[in-house]
Amino acid sequence: MRPPPPLLDIKGLRKSFSGVTVLDGVDLELYAGEVHALVGQNGAGKSTLIKLIVGGLKRDSGEIMLNGETKNYLSPEQACHDGIGVIYQETSLISQMTVLENIFLGVEPLNVANLIDENKMRKKFFETCNLLRIVMDPDQIVSRLSIVKKKLVEIMKALVRESRILIMDEPTDSLQKQEINHLLKIIEDLKSNQAAVFYITHKFEEVFRVADRISVLRDGKKVQTANVPDTTIDEVIRLMAGESRVTREEIKTSPDKKRQTVLKVEGVTKKNTLHNVSFDLQAGEIVAITGLVGAGKTELARIL
């Protein structure tokens, strides 16, 4: 039995800026009911790929086919009209408008008097909430929402526009574990309803939990596409970085060596921001400083 044709078929996509190639002949397919993860280091071409798909940038060459029909979008609005929704890392919501107003902005249903039909909006809103198994107040001002609820509003915007394809760019950034679990469960539900998702992330644990296939981009080229059960995190890291890099296990098992301390930070404190922060930085190592939005990372960097 022949497999179904892809919902979105990308062939030989190329893009250069001032003679520098940022995408070089990328081929990708996205099927209905599939989560296809895209991974790669910064500069691998992931953001450019998104913009080329939805018409935010004009491609130099290549072909984009939706349901077997060649598409040449001139703007993301045209792609949205064809059922392709993008949920960017930074939300594009209007903070002082309500949840309901944001979701239907630009696609408000009209009644026979050619006025906005709020009853239809609310009916569709609660139908979408039921689909996503969430509870949300349609009259809440967006600025008062948590980060995860803002992400959900972005998803609802795409769904009320009947998007069959969702492109999610780092959707769980700044979310806590419980919120991440909630969002991933919603993605699984969308998949079971035959939505197709391009899932762009640097979090491998999420990829191996929610994705069906994974494609690795490096230096603007697609290195490999694999079924998630047929690969490993270490293999994905190797493909992203190139053959010369060591694996996570090799890093873990490498013998400790005495290193020179080149920076010593003790008890750094700033009112209402940092409290008794201490660490050492040794020659030949990388110390990562991470945390949720508002944790004090930027403030610490400025103090240093």
C-alpha positions as CSV (number, residue, x, y, z in Angstrom):
1,M,0.0,0.0,0.0
2,R,1.4,3.4,-1.1
3,P,1.9,6.0,1.7
4,P,-0.3,9.1,1.5
5,P,1.2,12.2,-0.2
6,P,2.7,14.8,2.1
7,L,0.4,17.7,3.1
8,L,3.4,20.1,2.7
9,D,6.2,19.2,0.3
10,I,9.4,21.3,0.2
11,K,11.9,20.7,-2.6
12,G,15.3,22.2,-3.1
13,L,14.7,25.4,-1.1
14,R,17.6,27.9,-1.4
15,K,18.2,31.4,0.0
16,S,21.2,33.7,0.1
17,F,21.8,37.1,1.6
18,S,24.5,39.3,-0.1
19,G,26.2,36.2,-1.5
20,V,26.1,34.2,1.7
21,T,24.0,31.0,1.4
22,V,21.8,30.4,4.4
23,L,19.7,27.6,3.0
24,D,21.1,25.3,0.4
25,G,18.7,22.9,-1.4
26,V,16.6,21.8,1.6
27,D,14.0,19.1,1.1
28,L,11.3,18.4,3.7
29,E,7.9,16.7,3.9
30,L,5.2,17.1,6.4
31,Y,2.3,14.7,6.7
32,A,-1.2,15.0,8.2
33,G,-1.2,13.8,11.8
34,E,2.6,14.1,12.1
35,V,4.9,16.1,14.4
36,H,8.1,16.8,12.5
37,A,10.9,18.2,14.6
38,L,13.5,20.6,13.1
39,V,16.7,21.0,15.1
40,G,20.0,22.7,14.4
41,Q,22.5,25.1,16.0
42,N,22.0,28.8,15.8
43,G,22.6,29.9,12.2
44,A,21.6,26.5,10.8
45,G,18.7,28.1,8.8
46,K,15.6,27.2,10.8
47,S,14.2,30.7,11.1
48,T,14.9,31.5,7.4
49,L,13.1,28.2,6.5
50,I,10.0,29.3,8.4
51,K,9.9,32.7,6.6
52,L,10.4,31.1,3.2
53,I,7.5,28.7,3.8
54,V,5.0,31.4,4.8
55,G,6.1,34.1,2.4
56,G,8.0,36.3,5.0
57,L,11.0,36.0,2.6
58,K,11.2,35.3,-1.1
59,R,13.1,32.2,-1.9
60,D,15.9,32.2,-4.5
61,S,14.8,28.8,-5.9
62,G,13.0,25.6,-4.9
63,E,9.4,24.6,-4.7
64,I,6.7,24.6,-1.9
65,M,3.7,22.4,-2.5
66,L,0.5,22.3,-0.4
67,N,-1.7,19.3,-1.1
68,G,0.1,18.8,-4.4
69,E,-0.3,22.5,-5.5
70,T,2.7,24.8,-6.0
71,K,2.5,27.8,-3.7
72,N,4.3,31.2,-4.0
73,Y,3.2,33.1,-0.9
74,L,4.0,36.8,-0.9
75,S,3.0,37.3,2.8
76,P,2.3,35.2,5.9
77,E,-1.4,36.4,5.5
78,Q,-1.6,34.4,2.3
79,A,-0.2,31.3,4.0
80,C,-2.6,31.8,6.9
81,H,-5.5,31.9,4.4
82,D,-4.3,28.5,3.1
83,G,-4.3,27.0,6.6
84,I,-0.7,27.5,7.7
85,G,-0.3,29.0,11.1
86,V,2.9,30.1,12.8
87,I,3.4,30.3,16.5
88,Y,6.6,32.3,17.0
89,Q,8.9,32.2,20.0
90,E,7.8,35.7,20.9
91,T,4.0,36.1,21.0
92,S,2.4,38.7,18.6
93,L,-0.6,39.4,20.8
94,I,-2.0,42.9,21.5
95,S,-1.6,43.2,25.3
96,Q,-4.5,45.6,26.0
97,M,-7.1,43.6,24.1
98,T,-9.0,40.7,25.5
99,V,-8.4,37.0,24.7
100,L,-11.4,36.9,22.5
101,E,-10.5,40.0,20.6
102,N,-6.9,38.7,20.0
103,I,-8.1,35.3,18.7
104,F,-10.5,36.7,16.2
105,L,-8.6,39.8,15.2
106,G,-9.0,40.2,11.4
107,V,-11.3,37.2,11.0
108,E,-14.3,38.5,13.0
109,P,-17.6,36.8,11.9
110,L,-20.3,39.2,10.7
111,N,-24.1,39.0,11.1
112,V,-26.8,39.9,8.6
113,A,-26.4,43.6,9.5
114,N,-22.7,43.4,8.6
115,L,-21.7,43.9,12.2
116,I,-19.3,41.8,14.3
117,D,-21.3,38.7,15.6
118,E,-19.9,38.3,19.1
119,N,-22.2,35.3,19.8
120,K,-20.6,33.4,16.9
121,M,-17.1,34.4,18.3
122,R,-17.9,33.1,21.7
123,K,-19.4,29.9,20.4
124,K,-16.3,29.2,18.3
125,F,-14.1,30.2,21.2
126,F,-15.6,27.6,23.6
127,E,-15.6,24.9,20.9
128,T,-11.9,25.5,20.5
129,C,-11.3,25.4,24.3
130,N,-13.1,22.0,24.4
131,L,-10.9,20.8,21.5
132,L,-7.8,21.8,23.5
133,R,-9.3,20.7,26.8
134,I,-8.5,24.0,28.4
135,V,-10.5,26.5,30.5
136,M,-9.9,30.2,29.7
137,D,-11.8,33.5,30.2
138,P,-12.5,35.1,26.8
139,D,-12.8,38.5,28.5
140,Q,-9.4,38.4,30.2
141,I,-7.0,41.1,29.2
142,V,-4.0,39.5,27.5
143,S,-1.4,41.4,29.5
144,R,-2.6,39.6,32.7
145,L,-2.1,36.1,31.2
146,S,0.8,33.8,32.1
147,I,3.3,32.9,29.4
148,V,1.8,29.5,28.8
149,K,-1.7,30.9,28.4
150,K,-0.4,33.4,25.9
151,K,1.0,30.5,23.9
152,L,-2.4,28.8,24.1
153,V,-4.1,32.0,22.7
154,E,-1.6,31.8,19.8
155,I,-2.6,28.2,19.1
156,M,-6.3,29.1,19.4
157,K,-5.7,31.9,16.8
158,A,-4.4,29.4,14.4
159,L,-7.2,26.9,15.0
160,V,-10.1,29.4,14.5
161,R,-8.5,30.2,11.2
162,E,-8.8,26.4,10.4
163,S,-5.1,25.9,10.2
164,R,-4.2,22.3,9.2
165,I,-0.4,23.1,9.5
166,L,1.2,24.6,12.6
167,I,4.8,25.8,12.7
168,M,5.9,26.1,16.3
169,D,9.2,28.0,17.0
170,E,10.6,27.2,20.4
171,P,7.1,26.9,21.9
172,T,8.2,25.9,25.4
173,D,10.8,28.6,26.0
174,S,10.4,30.2,29.4
175,L,7.8,27.6,30.5
176,Q,8.1,25.5,33.7
177,K,7.9,21.7,33.6
178,Q,4.1,21.5,34.4
179,E,3.4,24.0,31.7
180,I,5.6,22.2,29.2
181,N,3.7,18.9,29.9
182,H,0.4,20.7,29.3
183,L,1.5,22.2,26.0
184,L,3.0,18.9,24.8
185,K,-0.3,17.1,25.6
186,I,-2.2,19.6,23.5
187,I,0.2,19.0,20.6
188,E,-0.5,15.3,20.9
189,D,-4.2,16.0,20.8
190,L,-3.8,18.2,17.7
191,K,-1.9,15.4,16.1
192,S,-4.6,12.9,16.8
193,N,-7.0,15.3,15.0
194,Q,-4.8,15.1,11.9
195,A,-3.1,18.5,12.3
196,A,0.5,18.6,11.0
197,V,3.2,20.3,13.1
198,F,6.7,21.5,12.3
199,Y,8.2,21.6,15.8
200,I,11.4,23.7,16.1
201,T,13.3,23.4,19.3
202,H,16.6,22.9,21.0
203,K,15.2,20.7,23.7
204,F,15.9,17.1,22.8
205,E,13.7,15.6,25.5
206,E,10.7,17.2,24.0
207,V,11.6,16.0,20.5
208,F,11.8,12.4,21.6
209,R,8.6,12.7,23.5
210,V,6.3,14.3,21.0
211,A,7.8,14.0,17.5
212,D,7.4,11.3,14.9
213,R,10.3,12.4,12.7
214,I,13.3,14.6,13.2
215,S,15.3,16.6,10.6
216,V,18.7,18.0,11.4
217,L,19.9,21.3,9.7
218,R,23.5,22.3,9.7
219,D,25.1,25.3,7.8
220,G,21.9,25.7,5.8
221,K,21.7,22.1,4.6
222,K,19.5,19.2,5.7
223,V,21.9,16.7,7.1
224,Q,19.4,13.9,7.7
225,T,15.8,13.0,8.4
226,A,15.1,10.1,10.7
227,N,12.2,8.4,12.5
228,V,12.5,9.4,16.1
229,P,12.5,5.7,17.4
230,D,15.4,5.0,15.0
231,T,17.8,7.5,16.4
232,T,19.3,8.8,19.7
233,I,20.0,12.2,21.3
234,D,23.8,11.6,20.9
235,E,23.4,10.9,17.2
236,V,21.3,14.0,16.7
237,I,24.0,16.1,18.5
238,R,26.7,14.5,16.3
239,L,24.8,15.4,13.2
240,M,24.2,19.0,14.4
241,A,27.8,19.6,15.3
242,G,29.7,17.5,12.8
243,E,31.8,14.4,13.1
244,S,34.6,15.9,15.2
245,R,32.5,16.6,18.3
246,V,32.4,14.3,21.3
247,T,29.2,12.8,22.7
248,R,27.5,13.6,26.0
249,E,28.7,10.3,27.4
250,E,32.3,11.0,26.5
251,I,32.0,14.4,28.2
252,K,30.6,12.8,31.3
253,T,33.3,10.1,31.5
254,S,36.3,12.2,30.6
255,P,38.8,12.4,33.6
256,D,38.8,15.5,35.7
257,K,41.8,17.7,35.2
258,K,43.1,20.4,37.5
259,R,42.4,23.7,35.9
260,Q,43.2,27.2,36.7
261,T,40.4,29.3,38.1
262,V,40.2,32.4,35.9
263,L,37.1,34.0,37.5
264,K,35.8,33.7,41.0
265,V,32.4,35.2,41.9
266,E,31.3,35.3,45.6
267,G,28.1,36.5,47.2
268,V,26.9,38.8,44.4
269,T,23.7,40.5,45.5
270,K,21.4,43.1,44.0
271,K,18.2,44.2,45.8
272,N,15.1,42.2,44.6
273,T,17.1,40.6,41.8
274,L,20.2,38.6,42.9
275,H,20.8,36.9,46.2
276,N,24.3,35.6,47.2
277,V,25.3,34.3,43.8
278,S,28.7,32.5,43.8
279,F,30.5,30.4,41.2
280,D,34.0,29.7,39.7
281,L,35.0,29.8,36.0
282,Q,38.0,27.6,35.1
283,A,40.2,27.7,32.1
284,G,39.0,25.4,29.3
285,E,35.4,25.1,30.5
286,I,32.0,26.6,29.7
287,V,29.7,27.5,32.6
288,A,26.0,27.9,31.6
289,I,23.8,30.4,33.4
290,T,20.2,29.7,32.9
291,G,16.8,30.2,34.4
292,L,13.2,31.4,33.7
293,V,12.4,34.9,32.5
294,G,13.1,37.3,35.4
295,A,15.5,35.0,37.3
296,G,18.3,37.5,37.1
297,K,20.5,36.2,34.2
298,T,20.8,39.5,32.4
299,E,21.4,41.5,35.6
300,L,24.2,39.1,36.6
301,A,25.8,39.5,33.2
302,R,25.7,43.3,33.4
303,I,27.2,43.2,36.9
304,L,30.0,41.0,35.6
